[in-house]
């Protein structure tokens, strides 16, 4: 039986409201530090942390340090540029830093964070978007001489206003938290109390890092793992007071909260490139290790190691709804095949930001699976909030332990891919697919040793691919020189083609599309010109000849073709031949050559591979 129509309408309207409030925000970065004198050089701590946050995407950076007064260094541009502006002679034990992706006002020194109140007493950095900033300006700050175009300046102006009216600073900050709508992670320095600083959070991620004789905040663990592996999660609408030897957590109402720390197993060395020229190449090479880590996490010697509550929920569901965006959505398309063909559960895949516009009739007992590398996607979280209100079960599959989607879903399965810094996701994508394969085979009661063997073989096959990089460089140099390119495939290969096209376009800037091969003659073939690269993927026996027929069609119209095939289906003229694996699991291996082709296409163009233009690693956009 389907839920009543009013439930669907309420779902749509509620999510619309949430997404309107979320607005357009990209994940900036925050680092903050306070310690006893001479414990650490705060400038190095902040600049090092901001460097680790560069993968998120940003267009300006700045820091504020305190030493008998506030010293601010900021400008548009990279962290490397910021380092040239910082006065090395200043020593300090308190500071906050920020990388900004412009949403309110263009990238400039004036709009860069940190921002100060009119008297310069309060200094703030802020991630997120204050959606009611205009209302707050008109109601409380109509005569305030704003310096920047940012919504952030409203926060610091309000704090000072309330303090000047006689409110104690910590209460003033909590008052402002109650007034602002939208998302925020905030770090605040009060120059009159330099023995502590403040933080607050709502929807935007923020962590506390606990050290010996110092404490920190960071947008993620990677930004401060160099200094500590002890972290405390900050939940929405919580207010934090940090001193060198103490951390206090409060609700927005001022009630103190006790929360234990957890130890992050991330190795600081994992965040370095090592001998690799780019993070993306390193992360492509790490995929076999990520798969082997999954095997160790999700299997015992002879059985699965998955929470029984998850498998019971899956067994009792009548339909799965996979909610995701970008690369994760492409992984979801593959996962749909697993859940339907292996576990025999009807499955739908929805783009997070489009779910409210194309909401299906929801079955009586659904399971919502949220795929997100970061676990912080606001569009997905909006869906999660409402489906929880409707009483539906949820499972998050993510790389980020303790992330918002992980905390708020009923269940979590980690993909254990390790740190992924390059904007173009590689190992997170293959790990997401592998986790869904494990979950589906568990539900189908397939012998655990079978899937373990299949995944182990896949890890070995990927190693064989990545050990022979020369061929991919040669193919990229020969074929991927045009303004456009097409990937084609049928059935599960089509889903890989869509992801492969995304990889190529996002880092090489070659206009690339992934098409179902059988659709070429229905319009797409009109785009084929002399020399247009068309890359075909063939991993399924039942569509082998069909796809090869489509390849002939485009070749006859002048296309330059590359064929990626499994060995048992290959032809002597196929340029990339992959050792055989289980056909349904083939997307985990057939995607790897396309990752390398994208990498070398971008390399030959001299582009910024790890940080392509206009993109951020973690993005939440409506």
C-alpha positions in Angstrom: 0.0 0.0 0.0 1.3 3.5 -0.9 1.5 6.3 1.6 -1.3 8.9 1.4 -0.8 11.7 -1.1 -0.7 14.3 1.7 2.4 12.7 3.0 4.1 13.1 -0.4 2.9 16.8 -0.6 4.2 17.4 2.9 7.5 15.8 2.0 7.8 18.1 -1.1 6.9 21.3 0.7 9.1 20.7 3.7 12.1 19.9 1.7 11.5 22.9 -0.5 11.6 25.1 2.6 14.7 23.5 3.9 16.5 23.8 0.5 15.5 27.4 0.1 17.0 28.2 3.5 20.1 26.2 2.6 20.6 28.4 -0.5 23.9 28.2 -2.4 26.9 27.4 -0.4 30.2 25.7 -1.0 32.3 24.2 1.7 34.9 26.7 2.9 37.4 25.8 5.6 38.1 26.8 9.2 41.0 26.2 11.5 41.3 27.6 15.0 44.0 27.2 17.8 44.6 28.2 21.4 47.5 27.0 23.5 49.8 27.9 26.2 52.7 30.3 25.4 55.4 28.7 23.2 53.4 25.4 22.8 53.1 25.7 19.0 53.6 28.5 16.5 50.0 29.4 15.8 50.9 30.8 12.3 52.3 27.5 11.2 49.3 25.6 12.7 46.8 27.8 10.9 48.6 27.9 7.5 49.3 24.1 7.6 45.6 23.5 8.4 44.4 25.8 5.7 46.7 24.0 3.2 45.0 20.7 4.1 41.6 22.3 3.4 42.5 23.4 -0.1 40.9 20.3 -1.6 37.5 21.7 -0.6 37.9 24.5 -3.1 38.3 28.2 -2.3 39.2 31.6 -3.8 40.6 33.5 -0.9 42.3 32.9 2.5 43.1 34.6 5.7 44.2 34.3 9.3 43.8 36.2 12.5 46.4 35.9 15.3 46.4 37.5 18.7 49.5 39.0 20.4 48.8 42.0 22.5 46.3 42.9 19.9 44.7 41.5 16.7 46.8 40.9 13.6 44.9 40.0 10.4 46.5 38.8 7.1 44.1 38.0 4.2 43.7 38.3 0.5 42.1 36.7 -2.6 44.2 33.8 -3.9 45.8 30.7 -2.7 47.3 29.8 0.7 50.7 30.0 -0.8 50.1 33.7 -1.5 48.8 34.2 2.0 52.0 32.8 3.4 53.9 35.7 1.8 51.7 38.2 3.6 52.1 36.9 7.1 54.6 38.7 9.4 56.9 35.9 10.6 58.1 38.1 13.5 54.8 37.9 15.4 54.5 35.1 17.9 51.1 34.1 19.2 49.2 31.4 21.0 45.7 32.2 19.7 44.4 32.3 16.1 41.7 31.4 13.6 42.0 30.9 9.8 39.7 30.5 6.9 39.6 29.5 3.2 36.6 31.1 1.4 34.5 30.2 -1.6 32.7 33.3 -2.7 28.9 33.3 -2.3 28.2 36.9 -1.1 30.5 39.3 -2.9 33.3 38.6 -5.3 36.7 37.1 -4.3 38.7 40.1 -2.9 40.7 41.1 0.1 37.7 43.1 1.4 35.4 40.1 1.3 38.0 37.6 2.6 37.7 36.3 6.1 38.4 37.0 8.9 35.9 39.8 9.4 35.8 42.3 12.4 33.2 44.3 14.2 33.3 48.1 14.0 35.4 48.5 17.1 37.6 45.5 16.1 36.9 43.8 19.4 35.4 40.8 17.8 36.8 38.8 14.9 35.0 36.0 13.1 35.4 33.4 10.4 32.3 31.6 9.0 31.4 28.8 6.7 27.9 28.6 5.3 25.2 31.1 4.3 23.0 33.3 6.5 19.8 33.2 4.5 18.0 36.0 6.4 20.9 38.5 6.3 18.8 41.2 4.6 16.1 40.9 7.3 18.7 41.1 10.0 20.4 44.1 8.4 17.1 46.0 8.2 15.9 45.1 11.7 19.0 45.5 13.7 21.8 47.1 11.6 20.1 49.7 9.4 22.8 52.3 10.1 25.8 50.0 10.4 28.7 50.9 8.1 29.4 47.5 6.6 32.9 47.1 5.1 32.4 43.9 3.0 29.6 42.4 0.8 29.5 39.2 2.9 26.7 37.8 5.0 29.3 37.0 7.6 29.8 40.6 8.6 26.2 40.5 9.9 27.2 37.9 12.5 30.1 39.9 14.0 28.1 43.2 13.9 25.2 41.7 15.8 27.5 40.2 18.4 29.1 43.6 19.1 25.7 45.3 19.1 24.3 43.1 21.8 27.5 43.3 23.9 27.4 47.1 23.6 23.8 47.0 24.9 25.1 45.2 28.0 24.9 41.5 27.1 27.7 39.2 28.2 29.6 38.0 25.1 28.8 34.3 25.4 25.1 35.1 25.8 25.3 37.6 22.9 26.8 34.9 20.6 24.0 32.5 21.5 21.5 35.2 20.9 22.9 35.7 17.4 22.8 31.9 16.9 19.1 32.0 17.6 18.5 34.8 15.1 20.3 33.6 12.1 18.8 31.2 9.7 20.7 28.9 7.4 24.0 27.2 7.9 27.1 28.2 9.8 30.3 27.0 11.4 31.8 29.9 13.2 35.1 30.7 15.0 35.1 33.9 17.1 37.9 35.8 18.9 37.1 38.4 21.6 40.2 40.6 22.0 39.2 41.4 25.6 39.4 37.7 26.5 42.4 36.3 24.7 42.7 33.3 27.0 39.8 31.7 25.1 37.9 31.7 21.9 34.5 30.6 20.8 32.9 28.4 18.1 29.4 27.5 17.0 27.8 25.2 14.5 24.6 24.6 12.5 24.6 22.3 9.5 28.1 23.2 8.4 30.7 20.7 9.7 33.1 21.5 12.5 35.2 19.4 14.9 37.1 20.0 18.1 40.6 18.7 18.3 42.1 18.0 21.8 45.8 18.4 22.4 48.2 18.5 25.2 48.3 22.1 26.4 46.3 23.3 23.4 42.9 22.8 21.7 41.7 23.4 18.2 38.8 23.5 15.8 38.8 22.4 12.2 36.3 21.8 9.4 37.5 18.2 9.2 39.9 15.9 10.9 42.4 16.2 8.0 43.0 19.9 8.8 44.4 19.3 12.2 45.4 15.6 12.3 49.0 16.7 12.2 48.6 17.9 15.8 46.1 15.6 17.4 44.1 12.5 16.8 41.5 13.1 19.6 38.3 14.7 18.3 34.9 15.7 19.7 32.0 16.1 17.3 30.0 19.3 17.5 26.3 19.0 16.8 23.9 21.5 15.3 23.1 24.6 17.3 25.9 24.0 19.8 28.2 26.7 21.3 31.8 26.0 22.3 34.3 27.8 24.6 37.9 26.7 24.0 40.8 27.5 26.3 44.3 26.0 26.2 43.5 23.4 28.8 39.7 23.1 28.6 36.8 22.7 26.2 33.2 23.4 27.2 30.2 22.6 25.0 26.8 24.2 25.5 23.4 24.1 23.8 22.1 27.2 22.2 20.1 27.7 25.5 23.3 27.6 27.6 22.9 24.1 29.0 26.3 22.4 29.4 26.8 19.2 27.4 29.2 16.4 28.2 30.6 14.4 25.3 33.5 12.0 25.0 36.2 12.3 22.4 37.0 9.7 19.8 40.3 8.7 18.4 40.7 9.3 14.6 42.7 6.5 13.0 43.6 8.7 10.0 47.4 8.8 9.6 48.8 12.3 8.9 51.0 10.7 6.2 47.8 9.8 4.3 47.2 13.4 3.6 50.5 13.9 1.8 51.2 13.2 -1.9 54.5 11.4 -1.2 56.2 10.5 -4.4 53.2 11.3 -6.6 52.9 14.5 -8.6 49.1 14.7 -7.9 46.7 13.4 -5.3 44.4 12.0 -8.1 47.1 9.7 -9.4 47.9 8.6 -5.8 44.2 7.9 -5.1 43.8 5.9 -8.3 46.6 3.7 -7.3 45.2 3.3 -3.8 42.0 1.6 -5.0 43.3 -2.0 -4.6 44.3 -1.2 -1.0 40.9 0.4 -0.4 39.1 -2.8 -1.6 41.3 -5.0 0.6 40.5 -2.8 3.5 36.8 -3.3 2.8 37.3 -7.0 2.7 39.0 -7.0 6.1 36.2 -4.7 7.6 33.1 -6.5 6.2 34.1 -10.1 6.3 35.2 -12.6 8.9 37.1 -15.7 7.8 34.0 -17.3 6.4 31.1 -14.9 6.9 29.9 -11.3 6.5 30.6 -8.7 9.2 27.5 -6.5 8.8 25.2 -5.3 11.6 22.2 -7.6 11.8 19.9 -4.6 12.2 20.9 -3.4 8.7 20.4 -6.7 7.0 17.1 -7.2 8.8 15.9 -3.8 7.6 17.0 -4.6 4.1 15.2 -7.9 4.2 11.9 -6.3 5.3 11.9 -3.4 2.8 9.7 -3.4 -0.3 11.7 -0.8 -2.2 15.1 1.0 -1.9 15.5 4.7 -2.8 19.1 5.7 -3.4 19.6 9.4 -2.8 22.9 10.9 -4.0 24.6 13.5 -6.3 27.4 13.6 -8.8 29.8 10.7 -8.7 27.9 9.1 -5.8 24.7 9.2 -7.9 26.6 7.3 -10.6 27.7 4.8 -8.0 24.1 4.5 -7.0 23.1 3.6 -10.6 25.4 0.6 -10.4 24.2 -0.2 -6.9 20.6 -0.4 -8.3 21.7 -3.3 -10.4 23.1 -5.1 -7.4 20.0 -4.6 -5.3 17.6 -5.6 -8.1 19.6 -8.4 -9.8 21.3 -9.9 -6.8 19.0 -9.1 -3.8 15.8 -8.9 -5.8 14.7 -5.6 -4.3 13.1 -3.0 -6.5 15.4 0.1 -6.4 15.2 3.7 -7.6 18.0 6.2 -7.9 17.4 9.9 -7.3 19.6 13.0 -7.6 19.4 14.6 -4.2 18.6 18.1 -5.4 15.9 16.8 -7.8 14.1 14.5 -5.4 11.6 17.2 -4.4 10.7 17.9 -8.0 10.3 14.3 -9.0 9.2 12.6 -5.8 7.9 9.1 -6.5 5.0 7.4 -4.8 6.7 5.9 -1.8 6.0 2.4 -0.8 4.8 1.3 2.6 8.1 0.1 3.9 11.0 1.7 2.0 14.7 2.0 2.9 16.4 5.2 1.9 20.1 4.8 1.2 22.2 8.0 1.2 25.4 7.9 -0.8 27.8 10.7 0.1 31.6 10.7 0.2 31.6 13.6 2.7 28.4 12.9 4.5 27.6 16.6 4.6 25.6 17.2 1.4 22.8 19.6 2.4 20.4 18.5 -0.4 20.6 14.9 0.9 20.3 15.9 4.5 17.1 17.8 3.7 15.6 14.6 2.3 16.9 12.7 5.3 15.3 15.1 7.8 11.9 14.7 6.2 11.9 11.0 5.6 12.8 10.6 9.3 9.8 12.7 10.2 7.7 10.3 8.0 9.1 7.3 10.0 11.1 5.8 7.1 14.3 3.9 7.7 17.6 5.3 6.4 21.2 4.1 5.8 24.1 6.3 5.0 27.1 4.9 3.0 29.9 7.4 3.4 33.7 7.8 3.8 33.3 10.2 6.7 32.8 8.8 10.2 30.8 11.1 12.4 29.5 13.2 9.5 26.0 14.7 9.6 24.4 12.1 7.3 26.1 9.3 9.3 24.9 10.6 12.7 21.4 11.3 11.6 20.6 8.2 9.6 19.4 5.0 11.4 22.4 3.1 10.1 25.9 3.8 8.6 28.2 1.7 6.5 31.7 3.2 6.0 33.5 2.8 2.7 36.9 2.9 4.4 38.5 4.5 1.3 40.9 6.6 3.3 41.5 10.3 2.7 40.5 11.5 -0.8 41.8 14.9 -1.5 41.6 15.3 -5.3 38.3 17.0 -6.4 37.7 14.2 -8.9 36.6 11.2 -6.9 38.1 7.9 -7.8 38.6 5.5 -4.9 35.5 6.7 -3.1 33.4 5.8 -6.1 34.8 2.2 -6.4 34.5 1.7 -2.7 30.9 2.8 -2.6 30.1 0.3 -5.3 31.9 -2.4 -3.5 30.0 -1.8 -0.2 26.7 -2.0 -2.1 27.8 -5.2 -3.7 28.7 -6.7 -0.3 25.3 -5.6 1.1 23.4 -7.0 -1.8 25.1 -10.4 -1.7 24.6 -10.6 2.0 20.9 -10.0 1.5 20.8 -12.7 -1.2 22.6 -15.1 1.2 25.4 -15.7 -1.2 28.4 -17.5 0.3 30.7 -14.8 1.8 33.7 -16.6 0.4 32.5 -16.1 -3.1 32.2 -12.3 -3.0 35.5 -12.1 -1.0 37.2 -14.0 -3.8 35.6 -11.8 -6.5 36.7 -8.5 -4.7 40.2 -9.9 -4.1 40.5 -10.7 -7.8 39.3 -7.2 -8.7 41.9 -5.6 -6.5 44.6 -7.6 -8.3 43.2 -6.7 -11.7 43.2 -3.0 -10.8 46.8 -3.3 -9.8 47.6 -4.7 -13.2 45.9 -1.8 -14.8 47.6 0.9 -12.7 51.0 -0.8 -13.2 50.8 -0.2 -16.9 50.1 3.6 -17.1 52.1 4.2 -20.2 49.3 3.0 -22.5 46.8 5.4 -21.0 49.2 8.4 -21.4 49.8 7.4 -25.1 46.1 7.0 -25.8 45.2 10.3 -24.1 47.9 12.1 -26.1 46.8 10.5 -29.3 43.0 10.7 -29.0 41.9 13.2 -26.3 42.9 16.4 -28.0 39.6 17.5 -29.4 37.0 19.9 -27.9 34.5 17.1 -27.3 34.4 13.4 -26.5 31.8 10.7 -26.0 31.7 7.6 -23.8 29.2 4.9 -24.8 28.0 1.6 -23.3 24.9 -0.5 -22.7 23.3 -1.8 -19.6 25.7 -1.5 -16.6 28.5 -0.2 -19.0 26.3 2.8 -19.7 26.4 3.8 -16.0 30.2 3.5 -16.1 30.2 5.7 -19.2 28.3 8.4 -17.4 30.8 8.5 -14.6 33.8 8.2 -17.0 32.5 11.3 -18.9 32.2 13.3 -15.7 35.8 12.5 -14.8 37.1 13.6 -18.2 35.1 16.8 -18.3 35.8 18.0 -14.8 39.6 17.8 -14.9 40.5 18.2 -18.6 37.6 20.6 -19.5 36.9 18.5 -22.6 33.2 18.6 -23.2 32.3 15.0 -22.6 29.0 13.1 -22.4 28.2 9.5 -21.6 25.5 8.0 -23.7 23.6 4.7 -23.9 25.1 3.2 -27.1 21.7 2.1 -28.4 20.5 5.8 -28.3 23.2 7.0 -30.8 20.9 6.6 -33.8 18.1 8.5 -32.0 19.9 11.9 -32.3 23.3 11.8 -30.7 25.1 10.5 -33.7 24.5 13.9 -35.3 27.3 15.2 -33.0 30.0 13.0 -34.5 32.5 14.8 -36.5 35.8 13.8 -38.2 38.2 12.8 -35.4 35.7 12.9 -32.6 36.9 10.6 -29.8 34.3 7.9 -28.9 35.2 5.5 -26.1 33.2 2.3 -25.7 33.0 0.1 -22.7 32.2 -3.6 -23.1 31.9 -5.9 -20.1 28.7 -7.8 -20.7 28.4 -10.7 -23.0 24.8 -10.1 -24.0 25.5 -6.6 -25.3 29.0 -7.2 -26.8 27.9 -7.4 -30.4 25.4 -4.6 -30.1 27.9 -2.2 -28.7 30.4 -3.2 -31.4 27.8 -2.4 -34.0 27.4 1.0 -32.5 31.2 1.5 -32.7 31.1 0.8 -36.4 28.3 3.3 -36.8 30.4 6.1 -35.3 33.6 5.0 -37.1 31.9 5.2 -40.4 31.1 8.8 -39.7 34.7 9.7 -38.9 35.0 9.0 -35.1 38.3 8.0 -33.6 37.4 5.1 -31.2 38.9 3.5 -28.2 37.4 0.2 -26.9 37.7 -0.9 -23.2 36.7 -4.6 -22.9 37.0 -7.6 -20.7 39.4 -10.2 -22.0 36.8 -12.9 -22.8 34.9 -10.4 -24.9 37.8 -8.6 -26.5 38.8 -8.2 -30.1 42.4 -8.0 -31.5 41.9 -4.3 -32.2 40.6 -3.3 -28.7 43.1 -0.9 -27.2 42.4 -1.6 -23.5 41.8 -5.2 -22.5 41.1 -6.0 -18.8 41.4 -9.4 -17.2 38.1 -11.1 -16.6 36.1 -10.4 -13.4 32.6 -11.2 -12.4 30.5 -9.3 -15.0 28.1 -7.7 -12.6 31.1 -6.3 -10.6 32.9 -5.1 -13.7 32.2 -1.4 -13.1 34.8 -1.5 -10.3 37.5 -2.3 -12.8 36.2 -0.8 -16.1 36.1 2.7 -14.5 39.9 2.6 -13.7 41.2 3.0 -17.3 38.8 6.0 -17.7 40.2 7.6 -14.6 43.7 7.3 -16.0 42.7 8.6 -19.4 41.1 11.6 -17.7 44.3 12.2 -15.6 46.6 12.1 -18.6 44.4 14.2 -20.7 44.5 16.9 -18.1 48.2 16.4 -17.5 48.9 17.0 -21.2 47.0 20.3 -21.1 49.0 21.5 -18.1 45.9 21.9 -15.9 45.5 21.9 -12.1 44.4 18.3 -11.8 43.6 18.1 -8.1 41.8 21.5 -8.0 40.0 22.0 -11.3 38.5 25.4 -11.9 35.1 26.3 -10.5 34.9 23.1 -8.5 35.1 22.2 -4.8 35.5 18.8 -3.2 32.5 19.1 -1.0 29.6 21.1 -2.5 26.1 21.7 -1.4 24.0 23.6 -4.0 20.4 23.9 -4.8 
